[in-house]
Amino acid sequence: MKVKIKKTAKVLIQIVTWNSRFFMENCLDSVFNQTYKDFSVLIIDNASTDKTIQFIREKYSSSKNLFILENVHNLGFASAHNQGFNISQSDFILVMNPDIVLQPDFLGKLMATMKTNRRIGSCSGKLLKMKFGNSETKVKGIKTEIIDSTGLLVKKSGQTLDRGEGEEDKGQYDKDNDVFGLSGACVFYRRNALEDIKIPRNQGYEYFDDDFFAYKEDVDLAWRLNLRNWRNIYIPKAIAYHFRAGAPKSKRFHQSPLINFYSFRNHFWMLIKNIHPSIFRRNIRHIFFYLLLKKTYLFFTQPKVLFQSGSSFWKNFFKIIRKRKYIMKKAKATPEKINKWFRN
């Protein structure tokens, strides 16, 4: 289905849905309640079967700045968002998950930050966790003071974590600062930055890596922004809430087979595409220890996933190498500048 966004607003709010009916009212009510009004909304649905689109059309039929693209098949997070990037023309794009709820001034604070420096490629605010309530309150959810993400941290192993995840918010992350990247659950991109780091494909361009399907595509894109010397800024006064039902830190390995498949394979691809040789040599011990740990866990708990991820990795290996050559040819940042983000 082709979608033509007739009026180009300053900001496009882009949401990919897949059986997301439960979250849509919370999400879209918070979007249309923003104090900053110069935006359009694009819903890209990945073949939902729970009447997500029917609900949106009925509930928000009066919204003239709402557009919907329906896919026949589930294309995944990355490819679906790339559809939006390729057909839109807005100067800024807010990528957000359907299980995100924004505070009314969220978008305005992001725009104000973007205007301060043209080299800011992405920014986002403080994401706090939203809890599922009981039968009387679960539709609205319960806001908490538990941190979901205040930006992305990269360890020397190449593992990427959400900074502060699981901590109680006591103001320890209340300072605006540069970060390696922002969580793809809710991140605000400058169009010029996206155009600068896109990779050519047969038809159009890919911004998130199409081959990733889902998981780690936000980290991969953040890495490419860093390689091109774009800044990624965390803004603590911009608040949003996330219903993420992920495992706590201590159970990070204990994910479903599908999540482990994409996460493990994409981690390899991300490193191959983006890491400087000198950074790899400097951190090789940490990188291989993490991979060995993950492989050992999968071997004893999900051996089928280990085999499938390895097979998929090698099947597309040379395509990933071609992407690496393109990325590294365009890279501006020195290895020293990138390596400063790698932490113990």
Buried (B, 14 or more C-beta within 10 A) or exposed (E): EEBEBEEEBEBBBBBBBBBBBBBBBBBBBBBBEBEBEBBBBBBBBBBBEEEBBEBBEEEBEEBEBBBBBBBEEBBBBBBBBBBBBBBBEBBBBBBBBBBBBBBEBBBBBBBBBBEEEEEBBBBBBBBBBBBEEEEEEEEEBEBBEBBBBBBBBBBBBBBBBBBBBEBEBEEEBEEEEEBBBBBBBBBBBBBEBBEBBBBEBEEBBBBBBBBBBBBBBBBBBBBBBBBBBBBBBBBBBBBBBBBBEBEEEEEEBEBEEEBBBBBBBBBBBBBBBBBBEEBBEBBEEBBEEBBEEBBEBBEEEBEEBBEBBBEBBEEEEEEBEEBBEEBBEEBEBEBEEBBEBBEE
